[in-house]
Amino acid sequence: PTIRGMSRDFPGHSNGLSPSPFHPRGRTAILSALAQEQRGLIELLDGGVLEPHAGREFWLGHLHGQPVVLALSRIGKVAAATTATALIERFGVARMIFTGVAGSLSDDVHIGDVLVADQFIQHDLDASPLYPRFEVPLYGRSRFATDAALTAALFAASADALARRQHFLPHPEAYPGARAHRGLIATGDAFVSGAAESKALRQALLCAGHAALAVEMEGAAVAQVCHDYGVPFAAIRTISDRADDSAHVDFPVFVEQVASRYAQAILETFLQSLSK
């Protein structure tokens, strides 16, 4: 790979205007929540170039024939929002895809399943009594929807990957009934890892009419940034735990052997669909 700094012969791209030859229109941003996921994608990158920016590393090149830029979201809403903003302002991406893991908040969503988000909500946002709990001030909404077309394509790619998981998972028999789901994901700046905490969160959301299927720490922030910029956004999360007292068990192994391999397989099918 090549490492390039910021210089006049390698300009950035602001607000989708005046793209440089290295930042063409149509580039897909792939945000990974975990380094293990990103590492596998970098290894597959064709003509990879590393551009440091905003204290982060952005990898540009082609993946399965499509121009992409890879980045780690980092952990938490502020870090993820900064990364998403940099992808839009600096690289003028045409769309943004997020991959990562999440804890289930639903009895119907199990470890080893894949959840494709159709909406996001911030479960730790509470500006009451000025605004209803969970509502984002000045937006008049609690949820931010993902892009319908991208979400449908990711869901189809997820179902395809699950159907052929025996070809890329070292132990596919561990998740015999693994399924793809679509639904609401809750985001907050806390790692939900206790049964009582998970139950309380689920109940609070349900009381406000939000039946979230899973919880994580970045997606709603990225969804809000993409909403502000008008950039299509979609996200997939592999369910790694039940967001309870066992949430820490064998997490690194799961990410390495399951989540990262799901992400690669799903993105392969998804990126190939962009050429059709």
C-alpha positions in Angstrom: 0.0 0.0 0.0 1.0 3.6 -0.5 0.8 6.3 2.2 0.1 9.8 1.2 -0.2 12.9 3.3 -2.2 15.9 2.7 -0.7 18.0 -0.1 -1.7 20.2 -3.0 -1.3 17.2 -5.4 -3.7 15.1 -3.3 -6.6 17.4 -2.6 -9.6 16.7 -0.5 -13.2 17.0 -1.4 -15.7 19.1 0.4 -19.5 18.7 0.4 -19.5 16.6 -2.8 -18.2 19.5 -4.9 -15.2 19.6 -7.3 -13.9 16.1 -6.7 -10.3 15.4 -7.4 -9.4 12.5 -9.8 -8.6 10.4 -6.7 -11.9 11.0 -5.1 -14.4 10.3 -7.9 -18.1 10.4 -7.5 -19.6 7.1 -6.7 -17.2 6.1 -3.9 -18.7 4.0 -1.2 -17.6 4.6 2.4 -17.3 1.4 4.5 -17.2 2.1 8.2 -16.1 -0.7 10.5 -16.7 -0.7 14.2 -13.9 -3.1 14.9 -10.3 -3.4 13.7 -10.7 -7.1 13.0 -13.4 -6.4 10.4 -11.4 -3.6 8.8 -8.2 -5.6 8.6 -9.8 -8.2 6.4 -11.2 -5.6 4.1 -7.8 -3.8 3.8 -6.2 -7.1 2.8 -8.7 -7.4 -0.1 -8.3 -3.7 -1.2 -7.0 -3.3 -4.7 -4.5 -0.4 -5.1 -4.8 0.6 -1.5 -3.7 4.1 -0.5 -3.6 5.3 3.1 -4.6 8.9 3.7 -4.3 10.2 7.3 -6.9 12.8 8.2 -8.4 14.2 11.4 -6.3 11.8 13.5 -7.7 8.8 11.6 -6.6 6.5 8.8 -8.6 6.3 5.6 -7.9 3.6 3.1 -8.8 4.3 -0.5 -8.9 1.9 -3.4 -11.2 -0.6 -5.1 -13.0 -3.5 -3.5 -14.7 -6.0 -5.8 -14.4 -3.5 -8.6 -16.0 -0.6 -6.8 -14.2 2.5 -5.5 -14.3 2.6 -1.7 -12.8 4.3 1.3 -12.4 2.2 4.5 -12.4 3.7 8.0 -12.8 2.7 11.6 -15.7 4.5 13.2 -14.0 4.4 16.6 -16.1 3.8 19.7 -19.0 6.0 20.8 -21.3 8.5 19.1 -19.0 11.5 19.0 -16.1 9.5 17.5 -18.4 7.9 14.9 -20.0 11.2 14.0 -16.5 12.8 13.5 -15.4 9.9 11.2 -18.7 10.1 9.2 -18.3 13.8 8.7 -14.7 13.4 7.6 -15.8 10.8 5.0 -18.3 13.2 3.6 -16.4 16.5 3.8 -12.9 15.1 2.8 -13.8 12.3 0.5 -17.2 13.2 -0.9 -18.6 9.7 -0.6 -21.7 8.8 -2.5 -23.0 6.4 0.2 -22.0 5.1 3.5 -22.2 1.5 4.9 -21.6 0.5 8.5 -20.6 -3.0 9.7 -20.2 -4.1 13.3 -21.7 -6.2 16.1 -24.6 -5.5 18.5 -26.3 -7.0 21.5 -29.8 -8.4 21.0 -32.8 -6.7 22.7 -35.4 -9.1 21.2 -36.3 -12.7 22.0 -36.5 -13.3 18.2 -33.0 -12.1 17.4 -30.2 -14.6 18.4 -26.5 -14.8 18.5 -25.1 -15.4 15.0 -28.0 -13.6 13.4 -27.5 -10.5 11.2 -29.6 -7.4 11.7 -29.9 -4.8 8.9 -31.0 -1.5 10.4 -34.0 0.3 8.9 -34.0 3.0 11.6 -31.8 4.2 14.5 -32.6 5.8 17.8 -30.4 7.3 20.6 -31.5 5.4 23.8 -29.4 7.7 26.0 -30.9 11.0 24.7 -33.2 12.7 27.1 -33.9 16.5 26.8 -37.1 16.3 28.8 -39.2 18.2 29.8 -38.2 20.5 26.9 -38.6 17.6 24.5 -40.1 14.1 24.8 -37.6 11.5 25.9 -35.5 10.1 23.0 -36.5 13.0 20.6 -33.5 14.8 19.0 -33.9 18.5 19.8 -34.7 20.7 16.9 -35.3 17.8 14.5 -38.8 16.8 15.6 -38.0 13.2 15.5 -36.6 10.4 17.6 -35.6 8.0 14.8 -33.4 8.4 11.7 -34.2 6.0 8.8 -31.7 4.3 6.7 -31.8 4.5 2.9 -34.5 2.2 1.6 -32.6 1.0 -1.5 -29.3 0.4 0.2 -31.0 -1.3 3.1 -32.9 -3.7 0.8 -29.6 -4.5 -1.0 -27.8 -5.2 2.3 -30.7 -7.4 3.5 -30.5 -9.4 0.3 -26.7 -9.7 0.6 -27.1 -10.7 4.3 -29.6 -13.5 3.5 -27.3 -14.7 0.7 -24.3 -14.8 3.1 -26.1 -16.7 5.8 -27.3 -19.3 3.2 -23.7 -20.0 2.3 -22.0 -19.5 5.7 -20.7 -23.1 5.6 -18.2 -21.9 3.0 -16.5 -19.2 5.1 -17.2 -19.8 8.8 -14.9 -22.2 10.6 -17.8 -23.5 12.7 -21.1 -22.8 10.8 -22.9 -25.5 12.8 -22.7 -23.3 15.9 -25.5 -21.1 14.4 -27.8 -23.6 12.6 -30.8 -21.3 12.6 -29.1 -18.0 11.9 -31.4 -15.5 10.1 -31.3 -12.0 8.7 -33.6 -9.4 10.3 -34.6 -5.8 9.6 -35.5 -3.3 12.2 -34.8 -0.6 14.7 -31.4 -0.4 16.4 -30.8 1.6 19.6 -27.5 3.5 20.0 -25.9 4.9 23.2 -22.6 5.8 24.8 -22.7 2.8 27.1 -21.8 -0.9 26.7 -25.0 -2.7 27.8 -23.7 -5.8 29.4 -26.1 -6.7 32.3 -29.4 -8.5 32.2 -31.1 -6.0 34.4 -29.7 -3.1 32.4 -30.8 -4.7 29.1 -34.3 -5.3 30.4 -34.7 -1.8 31.7 -33.5 -0.3 28.4 -35.8 -2.5 26.4 -38.8 -1.6 28.6 -38.1 2.2 28.5 -37.9 2.1 24.7 -41.1 0.0 24.4 -43.0 2.4 26.7 -42.2 5.2 24.2 -43.2 3.0 21.2 -39.8 2.0 20.1 -39.4 -1.8 19.7 -35.6 -1.9 19.2 -34.1 -5.2 18.1 -30.5 -4.6 19.2 -28.2 -2.1 20.9 -24.8 -0.7 20.0 -22.7 2.5 20.4 -22.3 4.3 17.0 -25.1 3.8 14.4 -27.5 6.6 15.3 -24.8 9.2 15.3 -23.7 8.2 11.7 -27.4 8.1 10.7 -27.9 11.6 11.9 -24.8 12.9 10.1 -25.8 11.3 6.9 -29.3 12.7 7.2 -27.9 16.2 7.6 -25.7 15.8 4.5 -28.2 13.9 2.4 -25.9 10.9 2.0 -27.6 7.5 1.7 -26.7 5.3 4.7 -27.3 1.7 5.6 -25.9 -0.6 8.3 -25.5 -4.2 9.3 -24.8 -5.6 12.7 -24.0 -9.2 13.6 -25.5 -10.2 16.9 -22.7 -11.1 19.2 -24.5 -11.4 22.5 -27.8 -10.9 24.4 -26.7 -7.6 25.9 -26.7 -9.3 29.3 -24.3 -10.7 31.9 -22.6 -12.9 29.2 -22.0 -10.1 26.8 -18.2 -10.3 27.3 -17.8 -14.1 26.8 -15.5 -15.0 23.9 -16.1 -11.7 22.2 -12.8 -11.5 20.4 -13.2 -15.0 19.1 -16.7 -14.3 17.8 -15.5 -11.1 16.0 -12.6 -12.9 14.4 -14.4 -16.1 13.4 -17.9 -14.9 12.7 -18.6 -11.1 12.5 -15.6 -10.2 10.4 -16.3 -13.1 8.0 -20.0 -12.2 7.7 -19.0 -8.6 6.9 -16.7 -9.6 4.1 -19.2 -12.0 2.6 -22.1 -9.5 2.8 -20.0 -6.6 1.4 -18.8 -8.7 -1.5 -22.3 -9.4 -2.6 -23.5 -5.9 -2.0 -20.6 -4.2 -3.9 -21.1 -6.5 -6.8 -24.7 -5.5 -6.9 -23.7 -1.8 -7.4 -22.3 -2.8 -10.9 -25.6 -4.3 -12.1 
